[in-house]
Amino acid sequence: MIPGAATYLAAGRHFRGVLAQVPPDGWDKPGLGEWSVRTLAGHTSRALVTVLAYLQRPAEKIDIASPAAYFVGQDFSSSPGVTNRAVAAGQDLGASPVEAVERLLAQAGQVLPAVDDRVIETIAGGMRLSDYLPTRIFELAVHSVDLAAACGIPTSLPADVELCAAKLAVEIAVARGDGSRLLSALTGRSALPAGFSVV
């Protein structure tokens, strides 16, 4: 199995576990910002959907050389396209979102052990699969925590998922020129500005 695949699948299973605890009347409640829980779940499910889709889209060259580079220089957080895709993905989860995610996980679990570390065409450009997977682990980890918080669900990320996501967050901060600021805050020497984010 290619590097990161086992952690990616663990992140997906954790996401599924959080979804399984969303109460039946919880899907239309506030999730994150203006998004409902369903929209947030749909956005998070795209971390599974895109891997399966991009495996069918080979790229001729590498445009994005690292997981951190995927996030640096792009603003996914405020793009109308992100919200539109999230809303559509939430609707695609249908009446049984947990079952929909289970199907995606089953597909990923069948496909990933058999694929090589190919170059795929992502929304940001050509990337090696082993570099793209950490970006999806990051999304699954961060938004699983968001979902749990929105629904009052106690949760704890698997250690390998937590480490991968945290490592990427630091790498993004360094690539954006905020590494020293983050290090100072993590060692109790200063506080981060209000609203600070690596993405």
Contacts in CASP RR format, 6 or more apart in sequence:
PFRMAT RR
TARGET T0000
AUTHOR 0000-0000-0000
METHOD contacts of the structure
MODEL  1
MIPGAATYLAAGRHFRGVLAQVPPDGWDKPGLGEWSVRTLAGHTSRALVT
VLAYLQRPAEKIDIASPAAYFVGQDFSSSPGVTNRAVAAGQDLGASPVEA
VERLLAQAGQVLPAVDDRVIETIAGGMRLSDYLPTRIFELAVHSVDLAAA
CGIPTSLPADVELCAAKLAVEIAVARGDGSRLLSALTGRSALPAGFSVV
1 112 0 8 1.000
1 113 0 8 1.000
2 112 0 8 1.000
2 115 0 8 1.000
2 116 0 8 1.000
2 117 0 8 1.000
2 129 0 8 1.000
2 130 0 8 1.000
2 133 0 8 1.000
3 117 0 8 1.000
3 130 0 8 1.000
3 133 0 8 1.000
4 130 0 8 1.000
4 133 0 8 1.000
4 134 0 8 1.000
4 137 0 8 1.000
4 164 0 8 1.000
5 112 0 8 1.000
5 113 0 8 1.000
5 133 0 8 1.000
6 160 0 8 1.000
7 133 0 8 1.000
7 137 0 8 1.000
7 158 0 8 1.000
7 160 0 8 1.000
7 161 0 8 1.000
7 164 0 8 1.000
8 51 0 8 1.000
8 108 0 8 1.000
8 112 0 8 1.000
8 133 0 8 1.000
8 136 0 8 1.000
8 137 0 8 1.000
8 140 0 8 1.000
9 105 0 8 1.000
9 108 0 8 1.000
9 109 0 8 1.000
9 112 0 8 1.000
10 158 0 8 1.000
10 160 0 8 1.000
10 161 0 8 1.000
11 47 0 8 1.000
11 136 0 8 1.000
11 137 0 8 1.000
11 140 0 8 1.000
11 141 0 8 1.000
11 144 0 8 1.000
11 157 0 8 1.000
11 158 0 8 1.000
11 161 0 8 1.000
11 164 0 8 1.000
11 165 0 8 1.000
12 47 0 8 1.000
12 48 0 8 1.000
12 101 0 8 1.000
12 105 0 8 1.000
12 108 0 8 1.000
12 140 0 8 1.000
13 105 0 8 1.000
14 140 0 8 1.000
14 141 0 8 1.000
14 144 0 8 1.000
14 155 0 8 1.000
14 157 0 8 1.000
14 158 0 8 1.000
14 161 0 8 1.000
15 44 0 8 1.000
15 45 0 8 1.000
15 47 0 8 1.000
15 101 0 8 1.000
15 140 0 8 1.000
15 143 0 8 1.000
15 144 0 8 1.000
15 147 0 8 1.000
16 98 0 8 1.000
16 101 0 8 1.000
16 102 0 8 1.000
16 105 0 8 1.000
17 98 0 8 1.000
18 144 0 8 1.000
18 147 0 8 1.000
18 148 0 8 1.000
18 151 0 8 1.000
18 153 0 8 1.000
18 155 0 8 1.000
19 41 0 8 1.000
19 97 0 8 1.000
19 98 0 8 1.000
19 101 0 8 1.000
19 147 0 8 1.000
20 98 0 8 1.000
21 148 0 8 1.000
21 151 0 8 1.000
21 153 0 8 1.000
22 37 0 8 1.000
22 41 0 8 1.000
22 97 0 8 1.000
22 147 0 8 1.000
22 151 0 8 1.000
22 153 0 8 1.000
23 151 0 8 1.000
26 37 0 8 1.000
26 151 0 8 1.000
27 36 0 8 1.000
27 37 0 8 1.000
27 38 0 8 1.000
27 41 0 8 1.000
27 97 0 8 1.000
28 36 0 8 1.000
28 37 0 8 1.000
28 38 0 8 1.000
29 36 0 8 1.000
29 37 0 8 1.000
29 150 0 8 1.000
29 151 0 8 1.000
30 36 0 8 1.000
30 37 0 8 1.000
30 150 0 8 1.000
31 37 0 8 1.000
31 39 0 8 1.000
31 40 0 8 1.000
31 146 0 8 1.000
31 147 0 8 1.000
31 150 0 8 1.000
32 40 0 8 1.000
32 143 0 8 1.000
32 146 0 8 1.000
32 150 0 8 1.000
34 83 0 8 1.000
35 43 0 8 1.000
35 83 0 8 1.000
35 86 0 8 1.000
37 147 0 8 1.000
37 150 0 8 1.000
37 151 0 8 1.000
38 90 0 8 1.000
38 91 0 8 1.000
38 93 0 8 1.000
38 97 0 8 1.000
39 83 0 8 1.000
39 86 0 8 1.000
39 87 0 8 1.000
39 90 0 8 1.000
40 86 0 8 1.000
40 143 0 8 1.000
40 146 0 8 1.000
40 147 0 8 1.000
40 150 0 8 1.000
41 90 0 8 1.000
41 93 0 8 1.000
41 97 0 8 1.000
41 147 0 8 1.000
42 86 0 8 1.000
42 89 0 8 1.000
42 90 0 8 1.000
42 92 0 8 1.000
42 93 0 8 1.000
42 97 0 8 1.000
43 82 0 8 1.000
43 85 0 8 1.000
43 86 0 8 1.000
43 89 0 8 1.000
43 90 0 8 1.000
43 143 0 8 1.000
44 139 0 8 1.000
44 140 0 8 1.000
44 143 0 8 1.000
44 144 0 8 1.000
44 147 0 8 1.000
45 89 0 8 1.000
45 90 0 8 1.000
45 92 0 8 1.000
45 93 0 8 1.000
45 97 0 8 1.000
45 100 0 8 1.000
45 101 0 8 1.000
45 104 0 8 1.000
46 85 0 8 1.000
46 86 0 8 1.000
46 89 0 8 1.000
46 139 0 8 1.000
47 136 0 8 1.000
47 137 0 8 1.000
47 139 0 8 1.000
47 140 0 8 1.000
47 143 0 8 1.000
48 101 0 8 1.000
48 104 0 8 1.000
48 105 0 8 1.000
48 108 0 8 1.000
48 136 0 8 1.000
48 140 0 8 1.000
49 89 0 8 1.000
49 104 0 8 1.000
50 122 0 8 1.000
50 123 0 8 1.000
50 136 0 8 1.000
51 108 0 8 1.000
51 112 0 8 1.000
51 132 0 8 1.000
51 133 0 8 1.000
51 136 0 8 1.000
52 104 0 8 1.000
52 107 0 8 1.000
52 108 0 8 1.000
52 111 0 8 1.000
54 120 0 8 1.000
54 121 0 8 1.000
54 122 0 8 1.000
54 132 0 8 1.000
55 111 0 8 1.000
55 115 0 8 1.000
55 118 0 8 1.000
55 120 0 8 1.000
55 129 0 8 1.000
57 120 0 8 1.000
57 121 0 8 1.000
58 118 0 8 1.000
58 119 0 8 1.000
58 120 0 8 1.000
58 121 0 8 1.000
59 119 0 8 1.000
59 120 0 8 1.000
59 121 0 8 1.000
59 122 0 8 1.000
59 125 0 8 1.000
59 126 0 8 1.000
59 127 0 8 1.000
60 119 0 8 1.000
61 119 0 8 1.000
61 126 0 8 1.000
62 119 0 8 1.000
62 126 0 8 1.000
62 127 0 8 1.000
62 128 0 8 1.000
63 124 0 8 1.000
63 125 0 8 1.000
63 126 0 8 1.000
63 127 0 8 1.000
64 70 0 8 1.000
64 122 0 8 1.000
64 124 0 8 1.000
64 125 0 8 1.000
64 126 0 8 1.000
64 127 0 8 1.000
64 131 0 8 1.000
65 131 0 8 1.000
66 131 0 8 1.000
66 171 0 8 1.000
67 131 0 8 1.000
67 132 0 8 1.000
67 134 0 8 1.000
67 135 0 8 1.000
67 138 0 8 1.000
67 168 0 8 1.000
67 171 0 8 1.000
68 168 0 8 1.000
68 171 0 8 1.000
68 172 0 8 1.000
68 174 0 8 1.000
68 175 0 8 1.000
69 175 0 8 1.000
70 122 0 8 1.000
70 124 0 8 1.000
70 127 0 8 1.000
70 131 0 8 1.000
70 132 0 8 1.000
70 135 0 8 1.000
71 135 0 8 1.000
71 172 0 8 1.000
71 175 0 8 1.000
71 198 0 8 1.000
71 199 0 8 1.000
72 172 0 8 1.000
72 175 0 8 1.000
72 176 0 8 1.000
74 124 0 8 1.000
76 82 0 8 1.000
76 199 0 8 1.000
77 197 0 8 1.000
77 199 0 8 1.000
90 97 0 8 1.000
92 100 0 8 1.000
93 100 0 8 1.000
93 101 0 8 1.000
94 100 0 8 1.000
115 129 0 8 1.000
117 128 0 8 1.000
117 129 0 8 1.000
117 130 0 8 1.000
118 128 0 8 1.000
118 129 0 8 1.000
119 126 0 8 1.000
119 127 0 8 1.000
119 128 0 8 1.000
119 129 0 8 1.000
120 126 0 8 1.000
120 127 0 8 1.000
120 128 0 8 1.000
120 129 0 8 1.000
120 132 0 8 1.000
122 132 0 8 1.000
134 164 0 8 1.000
134 168 0 8 1.000
135 168 0 8 1.000
137 161 0 8 1.000
137 164 0 8 1.000
137 165 0 8 1.000
137 168 0 8 1.000
138 164 0 8 1.000
138 165 0 8 1.000
138 168 0 8 1.000
138 169 0 8 1.000
140 161 0 8 1.000
141 157 0 8 1.000
141 161 0 8 1.000
141 162 0 8 1.000
141 164 0 8 1.000
141 165 0 8 1.000
142 165 0 8 1.000
144 155 0 8 1.000
144 157 0 8 1.000
145 155 0 8 1.000
145 157 0 8 1.000
147 153 0 8 1.000
148 154 0 8 1.000
148 155 0 8 1.000
157 165 0 8 1.000
169 198 0 8 1.000
170 179 0 8 1.000
170 182 0 8 1.000
172 198 0 8 1.000
172 199 0 8 1.000
173 179 0 8 1.000
173 181 0 8 1.000
173 182 0 8 1.000
173 198 0 8 1.000
174 182 0 8 1.000
176 198 0 8 1.000
178 196 0 8 1.000
178 198 0 8 1.000
181 190 0 8 1.000
181 192 0 8 1.000
182 192 0 8 1.000
182 198 0 8 1.000
184 190 0 8 1.000
185 191 0 8 1.000
185 192 0 8 1.000
END
